């Protein structure tokens, strides 16, 4: 019993030292290296390097009194490798937390509380080195949870910021950006959508071969403002383009908006039931869907 109590005391000291290192060193290194932002200034790279080296050094030296608690820390080389691993893993968790904080999804109080929380991801990573499946499992789940949550809310915040910039250039309300599911055998043509002063359009391209002879038509969906009153039903217009191609335009009106689906290509494969379904099922698009349609594909 006495030996067990002594072990838990050593474990608490081990984790406490790691937490203290993160809480005391990291906030200061962050302010010196990054200022008040997340962007890296080339002129501050030396300061960032010094801060990282300081944190690794503090970890490697500070754990010495309880080095026997975890096997890697029983030698000088092992402590250095352990310190680098804890620093890198903890920094990933810290970056996720900072992203969540800056997005407004995480509220942590004043400077003292923020500094205290800076040590938590490093202590969680350090706990992964403690012998025992339960401790390692709990620590691993906690680390992954912090990273996953911080990454998700940061990504969401970036999407919302980009959407605010896009909406500044259109008179459409956010709920007016309607989008139907792709027709059967089609996918959204990434980067070929458009958002104008009074309209939002998406282009669809086929990914599955047609079951009918000939190629599949290009399909586009457009929602735009209109002064016409809402009308029941769907109107359809067809015109011949030449070369055996036909353009089919189906339109519907909803809440002061005109919804249009255009299919252009060989006359055979155009599925009017699918085009009508698109008009009936158009619903407000998510930020991710809008950005996917408007962004240019990576080279």
Protein Blocks (a to p, Z undefined) as FASTA:
>chain_A
ZZmmmmmmmmmmmmmmmmmmmmmmmmmmmmmmnomafbdcfklmmmmmmmmmmmmmmmmm
mmmmmmmmpmklmpmklmmmmmmmmmmmmmmmmmmmmmmmmnopacgbjfklmmmmmmmm
mmmmmmmmpgcjklmmmmmmmmmmmmmmmmmmmmmmmmmmmmmmmmmmpcbdfklmgcdd
ddehiacdehiaccdfkbccdddddfbdcfbecidddddddddddfbdcdedjdddddde
bjhiacddddddeehiacddddeddfklpcfklmmmmmmmgccddfklmmmmmpccdZZ
